[in-house]
Amino acid sequence: MILLALLAVVAQAPTQDPRYQRLDPETRARVVAIVDSARGAGLPSEPIIQRALEGSMKNAAGDRIVAAVRRLAVDLGTARDALGSKATSPELEAGVAALRAGATPATLTRLRDLRKPPVTMALAVLADLVASGVPADSATAALLVLAPTVRDADLVEFRRAVERDIALGAPPASATSVRAAAADLNATGRNAQPGKP
């Protein structure tokens, strides 16, 4: 009997993360079930655990924590379906942010096909642009143009330039298209003459 009890404890060890103790027993059991299900589906569990802990720190009700965790698990699954089984945890998290900003799963797949891995920065820039007020379709169009040719550093600079233009009063969609054209032109020139500014 003692041996069976020890084996049961060892078998449950992966789900007995001490951080779960921050959740009330009912919420903990529901979150653990979602995390275990996500792991079984090959999804990263850490973002899900972090979402639950964030809810706990904000004193959210158990039902709200479970709903947020469940939604994140579903969104991670959608992002993985769009980005492929080789997508990393950071790529999946950036994919979730892009989906929640208004990108479609087809957009994520297209970015994956156009850009060498990782696609984390392209997805993050897409989400950031929408958060800055750029319509999702304008941000998507710009990223699809830039994805094949620009470096991650160029994407960051592109996002900053668009945000600066918006802060100076430019319409978000116009700022995005103008800056995307300039970034694409710069990347084309750099690729045509490597090593030259």
Helices and strands as residue ranges (DSSP letters): H 2-12, G 13-15, G 18-22, H 25-40, H 46-57, H 62-83, H 89-101, H 105-114, H 120-131, H 136-146, H 152-167, H 172-192
